[in-house]
Every structure is written in C-alpha cells, then in structure tokens.
Amino acid sequence: MKLTSRQTEVISLVARGYKNHEIGTTMGIGGKTVSNYLKVIFDKTGMNSRLELTLWHLYHQTRGLAETTCQECVAFEFCKWANPSITRERLRWLT
C-alpha cells in the first residue's frame, strides 16, 4: 500500500505548520476528514506525531526521494531515528 496523492498533500500541509482546520479549508474537506487522513498517514508511515511526520517528509523531500520508497533508501535510517520502534518489516508495504 502506498501513500495517495491526497495523503501526500496532507503531509505537505502539516509540514508547513497548518492546523487541521487550515488543512481542511485548503483541501476543501472537513476537519474530521483531515483527522482521519492523519490517522491513516501515521499508521502507514509509522510516525507518531506531527513533528515526526514533518521531519520524515522534509528528509525525503530534501533528498528528492519519493516518500513511498522509504524501505529501499537511506531514509529508513532517518525514520528509525525519528521513531525507534520502526522496523523494515513495518515499512515493507511502502515499496
């Protein structure tokens, strides 16, 4: 399973510091929908907070890496740093 374009958009807005209601307004969706997106995103990425998610996103973005290739790139080491409980098996489905 990979991140959808909408999920990637939510991550990008979180990384810019947008609050849920601002993300909702920008994307034309409700705050509860944003919360649901974030729950799925946290589950998919293995991140536990907006800060971890932002760092994860920025790490991938600054290296020109697709966020959906985490297992196969050095970003795994960063993800491991951001959330020590992450394993390669946990991220396996990202590729």
C-alpha positions in Angstrom: 0.0 0.0 0.0 1.3 3.4 -0.9 0.5 7.0 0.1 -2.2 8.6 -2.0 -1.8 12.0 -3.6 -4.3 13.4 -1.0 -2.3 11.9 1.8 0.9 13.4 0.5 -0.9 16.7 0.2 -1.9 16.5 3.9 1.6 15.6 4.9 2.9 18.6 2.9 0.5 21.0 4.7 1.3 19.5 8.1 5.0 20.1 7.3 4.1 23.8 6.6 2.6 24.1 10.0 -1.1 24.1 9.0 -3.6 23.1 11.7 -6.3 20.6 10.9 -8.9 23.2 10.1 -6.5 25.1 7.8 -5.7 21.9 6.0 -9.4 21.2 5.6 -10.1 24.7 4.3 -7.1 24.4 1.8 -8.2 21.0 0.6 -11.9 21.6 0.7 -12.6 18.9 3.3 -13.8 18.9 6.9 -11.7 18.8 10.0 -12.8 15.3 10.9 -11.8 14.1 7.4 -8.3 15.7 8.0 -8.1 13.8 11.3 -9.0 10.6 9.6 -6.3 11.2 6.9 -3.8 11.8 9.6 -4.7 8.6 11.5 -4.1 6.6 8.3 -0.9 8.5 7.5 0.5 7.9 10.9 -0.3 4.2 10.6 1.2 4.0 7.1 4.4 5.9 7.9 4.9 4.6 11.5 5.3 8.1 12.7 3.5 9.1 16.0 3.4 12.9 15.9 3.1 15.8 13.6 6.7 16.6 14.3 7.9 13.2 13.4 5.8 13.3 10.2 7.2 16.7 9.3 10.8 15.6 9.8 10.1 12.4 7.8 8.6 14.5 5.0 11.4 17.0 4.9 14.0 14.3 4.9 12.5 12.7 1.9 11.8 16.0 0.1 15.3 17.4 0.5 16.9 14.3 -0.9 14.5 14.2 -3.9 13.2 10.8 -2.7 9.6 9.6 -3.2 8.0 9.3 0.2 6.8 5.8 -0.8 10.3 4.4 -1.2 11.4 4.6 2.4 12.3 1.0 2.8 14.7 1.0 -0.1 16.5 4.2 0.7 18.7 5.6 3.4 15.6 7.4 4.6 14.9 4.3 6.6 17.7 5.2 8.9 16.2 8.6 9.5 12.8 7.1 10.0 14.4 4.8 12.5 15.9 7.8 14.3 12.5 9.6 14.3 10.7 6.6 15.6 13.0 3.9 17.1 10.2 1.3 17.0 10.1 1.3 13.2 11.4 -1.9 11.5 12.0 -2.6 7.9 9.1 -5.1 8.1 6.8 -2.3 9.3 7.8 -0.2 6.3 7.8 -3.1 3.8 4.5 -2.3 2.2 5.7 1.2 1.2 7.6 -0.1 -1.7 
